[in-house]
Amino acid sequence: MTFGRAESLTTLERHAAGCPRRRRALRARFALPVALLIPLMGSCTWHLRPWHASTGLERDACVIADTGGPIAEIVLHYVPESSDLLTLSYHDLFDSLPPDVHVMVLCPSEDGADQFIADWGDPARAGGRALTVVNVDGCITLWARDRCIPRQRAVSGAPASVYVPTDNADYGDDKHNELLVPGWMAAAGLGPSVLESRLHIEGGNIVSNGRHVFLGANVLSENGRPPGSEEAFRRELAELFGRPVLLLGDPAGNVPFCHVDMYVTPVDDQTVLVADPRLAAELLADQQGASAGKGPAGSSPIVHGAGTLDAVADRLGDNGYAVIRLPCIIDPNEEWMVTYNNVLMERRDTRRVVYMPIYQIPALDETVAEVYRDLGFEVHGIDVSMIYEFGGAIRCLANVTRRRPDDPSSSGEPETAIAGRNSRSPRAVAKDAERRAVRRRLATPVGSRG
């Protein structure tokens, strides 16, 4: 049984409205394959049967923090027709992930599963990593995060039910299918149960540290909440996600991009990185062949969204956070964003690690890598130059569905203890890092593949 129309395969299709991931999603359509369960050299390929599991709200569960402990599992969506676009990102990701990370890959068909194993099975299993390949029998998008928000038990860290948003009128078959996949995974024993909600919140529009859950203020209008209802809505969201909620946008509720993970990154419980297009304009002004104030394609003003992003930074500062600004480029007409906020992070023993998108724009890539290093991170560059035009980067591509508990010996304030700046306040660290982001360059390119 399928859960989407059986049609010939296509490559890129646009949606008529909504988020750029709706308008320019990478989609794969399918013909019904034969059911299979094939163990293969440390990998498993699964065919899922239609079933839907659901559960109520666990009172001791919270959304998985982006600033948490070691990554234990990631989920990827493999779209065979876009395999060429994924090559650089997959190469860097599989070259960087630790050997104890379980990689789960969802594929739209049996042929897609076979193709992933043939092309990427060895790199995905490098170092002894466990690999599970799942045939979901239906078209899916490239973005693994948006229809599945993982949660965990607050004390033990054990998996809790995953949050699945309500449907959306702008969704195509691929996204409709993705709303069903978590329930199918639960029924097959490949994932936790599903928490159904009457709210529409996509995974890209939520990021979290140990203090707060951050959402774009556009969740109010997307859920039909009238002006003035923010406080009641925040309480509802806090119950759902297990931490106090901050809604980010300008006073009118505008946001610079449809998903908050494209412009806000908490790196710990004291410091948040916020995008700033003016920094990109300054850094690109001296780059040969680039016009100051234009994006990589020279197609739109690079400072678009600056005022809204300033309002986001001010709100975070008002809530006690030290704010560091990172360069970005937003082009709403073409529906893409060059962002260094869309990252994966983890803490491993005394190390902090970031998997940071790079765009083959040295003036930006190398400067931002230095900012993360100044904050105590070990930086792994993930080349997203072939996929960012479709509305996302590495955090959108790879959904962290499980983390191991933090090492008790690791510091609760990593920006001071790990970076060796115990005598300095987070705001002093933030000021210095922001200053260096504009004035200095790195000598070694980030993410070089030799």
ABEGO torsion letter per residue (X at the ends): XBABBBBBBBABBBBABEBAAAAABBBBBBBBBBBBBBBBGGBBBBBBBBBBBBBBBBAABBBBBAABBBBABBBBBBBAAAAAAAAAAAAAAAAABBAABBBBBBBABAAAAAAAAAAAAAAAABGGBBBBBBBAGBBBBABAAAABBBBBBAAAGBBBBBBBBBBBAABBAAAAAAAAAAAAAAAAGABBBBBBBABBBBAAABBBBAABBBBBAAAAAAAGBBBGAAAAAAAAAAAAAGBBBBBBEBAAGBBABABAAAABBBABAABBBBBBAAAAAAAAAABBGBBBGBBAAGABBAABGAAAAAAAAAAAAAAGBBBBBBBBBBBAAAGBBBBAABBBBBBBEABBBBBBBBAGBAAAAAAAAAAAAAAGBBBBBBBAAAAAAAGBBAAAABBBABBBBBBAABBABAAAAAAGAAABBAAAAAAAAAAAAAABBBABBBGBAX
